[in-house]
Amino acid sequence: MPTAKPIIGITMGDGAGVGPEIIMKALADKDIYTSCAPFVIGDAKLLERAGKIVDSTLQVRTIQSPAEAAFEYGMVDCVDLNLLPEDLPFGHVSAEAGNAAFRYLERAIQLANEGQIDAICTAPLNKEALHKAGHIYPGHTEILAELTNTDNFSMMLSAPNLKVIHVTTHIGIIDAIKKINPERVYDVIKLAHDTLKKAGYEDPKIAVCGINPHAGENGLFGYGEEAEKIVPAVEKAQVEGVNVVGPLPADTLFFRAGRGDFDIVVAMYHDQGHGPIKVLGLEAGVNITVGLPIIRTSVDHGTAFDIAGKGIVNELSLKEALRQAVDLAPKREV
């Protein structure tokens, strides 16, 4: 059905996790439909099962493409790939579910590349299940990058009062330090600047974390990594007019950013950036892949196998991910 609202494709993630439940809970909020036209890419029968678990009154309708979607509150439109059994066990790693999660995302990227949808919003997948199915990726971000032929990309986490973008993500800390170099740090600074400019920030204030405690404290800690790997990138960006400072000590930088001194923090490795966001609450964070030719947002939590099927999962992160997808999506003309 033609619509002026951004069309958002929600991928179901790992069917053995909480993805189907958070989708059915989130789409029970009528306000979602006032701002966007959502539909699901997944398995209709698992959405129906999740609806019963969370006591939802929503109906699930099978469609073949977004063009067939009604985008009406009360009816969850689902491009049904029909890959999983209705009695798929909750909370268990399986190659079957890992492959299905990959196929849902693959179809979503195809639809986005064809211009049929304006953004992708992803429910969580399980990396072990993904690997069991033969899809050897660290996570969603790397799949999206490969399937869109994107070389320069990064993971950005967004929560109220704090945004963080990462130089490295899903690799061990020793490998991360090896991978950090001035070229990559500069690229991420530019991604942060360009992303916030597009989002309406007139002159984004960017702060860059150090690697070592106290950002090396003038060579007291570490082996000069800050001077070698970070300072040249910051100086290059500054010469180009980017409002960036650093490297700064991470132990105080996130507090300063949270109070408004900076619009975004450039973190050097996974836990340096993820920890402060998740302290704010898993329901508050949203994962955004920047640098792609398509918009992608996601919940900032995992498959939660321990509570899958119990109907108690919190859907607020998915609702926030949908809102941010709407903000970032291009305007659609009917």
C-alpha positions in Angstrom: 0.0 0.0 0.0 1.5 3.4 -0.9 2.5 5.5 2.1 4.3 8.7 2.9 5.7 7.2 6.1 9.1 5.6 6.2 8.8 1.8 5.5 10.7 -0.1 8.1 11.6 -3.8 7.6 12.0 -5.5 11.0 14.1 -8.7 10.9 13.0 -11.4 13.4 16.5 -12.4 14.5 17.0 -15.8 16.1 13.7 -17.5 16.4 14.8 -19.4 19.6 15.4 -16.1 21.3 13.3 -13.1 22.3 13.1 -11.5 18.9 9.5 -12.6 18.0 8.3 -11.5 21.5 9.8 -8.0 21.4 8.4 -7.5 17.9 4.9 -8.4 19.0 5.1 -6.3 22.1 6.6 -3.3 20.3 4.0 -3.4 17.5 1.2 -3.4 20.1 2.1 0.3 20.6 -0.3 2.3 18.3 2.1 5.3 18.3 4.6 3.3 16.2 2.1 3.3 13.3 1.7 7.1 13.4 5.4 7.6 12.5 6.3 4.7 10.3 5.0 1.8 8.2 6.5 -1.3 9.8 6.5 -4.9 8.7 8.4 -8.1 9.7 10.7 -10.3 7.7 10.7 -13.7 9.4 8.5 -16.7 10.2 4.8 -15.9 10.6 4.0 -19.0 12.7 6.7 -18.0 15.3 5.3 -14.5 15.5 1.8 -16.0 16.1 3.3 -18.2 18.8 5.0 -15.2 20.4 1.8 -13.2 20.3 0.1 -15.9 22.4 3.0 -15.9 24.8 2.8 -12.1 25.4 -1.1 -12.1 25.4 -1.2 -10.0 22.3 -4.4 -9.3 20.4 -2.5 -8.5 17.2 -3.1 -10.6 14.2 -0.3 -11.8 11.9 -0.8 -11.6 8.1 1.5 -13.3 5.6 2.6 -11.1 2.6 5.1 -11.7 -0.2 6.5 -8.2 -0.4 6.1 -4.7 1.3 3.8 -3.6 -1.6 1.2 -6.0 -0.2 1.4 -4.7 3.4 -1.5 -2.8 4.9 0.6 -1.1 7.6 -2.5 -0.9 9.8 -2.4 -1.1 13.6 -3.7 -4.4 14.9 -2.3 -6.4 12.0 1.4 -7.4 11.8 2.4 -7.9 8.2 5.1 -10.5 7.7 7.1 -11.4 4.7 7.1 -15.1 5.7 10.2 -17.0 4.7 8.9 -20.1 6.4 12.2 -21.5 7.5 11.6 -22.7 11.0 9.3 -25.2 12.7 6.5 -23.9 14.9 7.8 -25.9 17.8 11.3 -24.6 17.6 12.7 -24.9 21.2 13.4 -21.7 23.1 16.8 -20.9 24.4 18.8 -23.4 22.4 21.6 -22.7 19.9 20.7 -24.3 16.5 22.1 -24.0 13.0 18.6 -24.0 11.7 17.7 -20.8 13.6 21.1 -19.2 12.8 20.6 -19.8 9.1 17.1 -18.4 9.3 18.3 -15.2 11.0 20.9 -14.7 8.3 18.2 -15.2 5.5 15.9 -12.7 7.1 18.6 -10.1 7.1 19.7 -11.0 3.5 16.1 -10.5 2.3 15.9 -7.2 4.1 19.1 -5.9 2.5 17.7 -7.0 -0.9 14.5 -5.0 -0.3 16.5 -2.0 0.8 18.8 -2.1 -2.2 15.7 -2.3 -4.4 14.2 0.8 -2.8 11.2 -1.1 -1.4 12.0 -0.1 2.2 13.6 2.9 3.8 15.3 1.3 6.7 16.1 -2.0 8.4 15.5 -2.6 12.1 17.0 -5.8 13.5 16.0 -8.1 16.4 18.9 -9.9 17.9 20.7 -12.9 16.4 22.9 -15.5 18.1 26.5 -15.5 16.9 27.1 -19.2 17.8 24.0 -20.2 15.9 25.1 -18.1 13.0 28.5 -19.8 12.9 26.9 -23.3 13.3 24.9 -22.5 10.1 28.2 -21.7 8.3 27.8 -17.9 8.2 31.1 -16.9 9.8 30.6 -13.3 10.7 31.1 -11.5 14.1 27.5 -10.1 13.9 24.9 -8.1 12.1 27.3 -5.2 11.3 29.7 -7.3 9.3 27.0 -9.0 7.3 25.4 -5.7 6.4 28.8 -4.3 5.3 29.6 -7.3 3.1 26.2 -7.6 1.5 26.2 -3.9 0.7 29.8 -3.8 -0.5 30.7 -1.3 2.2 34.4 -1.0 3.3 34.2 2.0 5.7 31.7 1.5 8.4 31.3 1.5 12.1 29.0 0.6 15.0 27.4 3.5 16.8 25.5 3.1 20.1 22.9 5.7 21.0 21.2 6.2 24.4 19.6 9.3 26.0 22.5 11.8 26.5 25.2 9.6 25.1 26.4 8.5 21.7 29.4 6.2 21.1 31.1 5.1 17.9 33.7 2.4 17.7 37.1 2.1 16.0 37.1 -1.7 16.6 34.3 -4.0 17.8 34.1 -7.8 17.8 37.7 -8.8 18.2 39.9 -9.5 21.2 41.6 -6.7 23.0 45.1 -7.6 21.8 43.9 -7.8 18.2 42.0 -4.5 18.6 45.1 -2.6 19.7 47.0 -4.0 16.7 44.2 -3.0 14.4 43.9 0.6 15.6 45.8 3.0 13.4 45.6 6.6 12.4 43.8 5.9 9.1 41.0 3.9 10.9 40.7 6.5 13.7 40.4 9.3 11.2 37.8 7.4 9.2 35.7 6.9 12.3 36.0 10.5 13.4 34.7 11.5 9.9 31.9 8.9 10.1 30.8 10.4 13.4 31.0 14.0 12.1 29.1 13.2 8.9 26.4 11.1 10.6 25.6 13.8 13.1 25.7 16.5 10.5 23.0 14.6 8.5 21.0 14.2 11.7 20.9 18.0 12.2 23.9 18.8 14.4 25.3 22.1 13.1 28.9 21.5 14.5 29.1 18.1 16.2 31.4 18.0 19.2 33.5 14.9 19.1 35.8 13.5 21.7 38.2 10.6 21.2 39.2 8.1 23.9 42.7 7.0 24.6 43.8 3.4 24.6 45.7 3.3 27.9 44.7 4.4 31.4 44.7 8.2 31.6 45.2 8.3 27.8 48.8 7.2 28.4 49.6 10.2 30.6 52.3 11.4 28.3 54.0 8.1 27.9 53.7 6.9 31.6 51.3 4.1 30.6 51.7 1.9 27.5 54.2 2.2 24.7 53.2 5.5 23.1 50.0 4.1 21.4 48.2 7.4 21.8 50.9 9.4 20.1 51.3 6.8 17.3 47.8 5.7 16.6 45.4 8.5 17.6 47.0 11.9 17.7 47.8 12.1 13.9 44.1 11.2 13.1 42.8 13.9 15.5 45.1 16.5 14.1 44.2 15.7 10.5 40.5 16.0 11.3 41.1 19.3 13.1 42.9 20.8 10.1 39.8 19.9 8.0 37.6 21.8 10.4 36.1 18.9 12.4 35.3 19.9 16.0 37.3 17.0 17.6 39.5 16.7 20.7 41.6 13.8 22.1 42.9 11.4 23.0 41.2 11.9 26.4 41.0 9.5 29.5 38.1 7.2 29.0 37.4 7.0 32.8 36.2 10.6 32.8 35.3 11.2 29.2 31.9 9.3 29.3 30.8 11.3 32.3 31.7 14.6 30.5 29.8 13.5 27.3 26.8 12.4 29.4 26.5 15.9 30.9 26.7 17.5 27.5 30.3 18.5 26.9 30.4 16.4 23.7 27.9 15.0 21.2 29.6 11.7 20.6 32.6 9.7 21.9 34.9 7.7 19.7 35.8 4.5 21.5 38.8 2.4 20.7 37.4 -1.0 21.4 34.2 -2.9 22.2 33.9 -2.8 26.0 35.3 0.7 26.2 32.2 1.9 24.3 29.6 -0.7 25.2 30.1 -0.6 29.0 29.0 3.0 29.6 26.0 2.7 27.3 24.8 -0.5 28.9 25.1 1.0 32.4 22.4 3.3 31.3 20.1 0.3 30.8 19.7 -2.2 28.0 16.3 -0.9 27.2 17.8 2.6 26.5 20.4 1.7 24.0 20.1 1.4 20.2 22.7 0.0 17.8 23.2 1.9 14.6 25.5 0.9 11.7 26.9 4.0 10.1 28.6 4.3 6.7 26.2 1.9 4.9 24.2 3.0 1.9 21.0 1.9 3.8 19.7 2.8 7.3 20.1 0.1 9.9 19.2 0.3 13.6 18.9 -2.5 16.2 18.2 -3.3 19.7 21.3 -3.1 21.9 20.8 -6.5 23.6 21.2 -10.2 22.7 18.8 -13.1 22.2 18.3 -13.5 25.9 17.9 -17.3 25.7 17.4 -17.5 29.5 14.0 -15.7 29.3 12.9 -16.6 25.8 9.4 -17.9 25.7 8.4 -16.5 29.1 6.8 -13.3 27.8 8.7 -11.1 30.2 11.2 -9.5 27.8 11.4 -5.7 27.7 10.6 -4.3 24.2 11.6 -0.6 24.8 15.0 -1.0 23.0 13.2 -2.1 19.9 10.7 0.7 20.1 13.6 3.2 20.4 15.4 1.5 17.5 12.3 2.0 15.4 12.1 5.7 16.4 15.7 6.3 15.4 15.2 4.4 12.1 12.4 6.9 11.4 14.6 9.9 12.2 17.4 8.7 10.0 15.3 7.3 7.1 15.0 9.4 3.9 11.6 11.1 3.3 9.3 9.1 1.0 7.0 10.6 -1.6 3.8 8.9 -2.5 
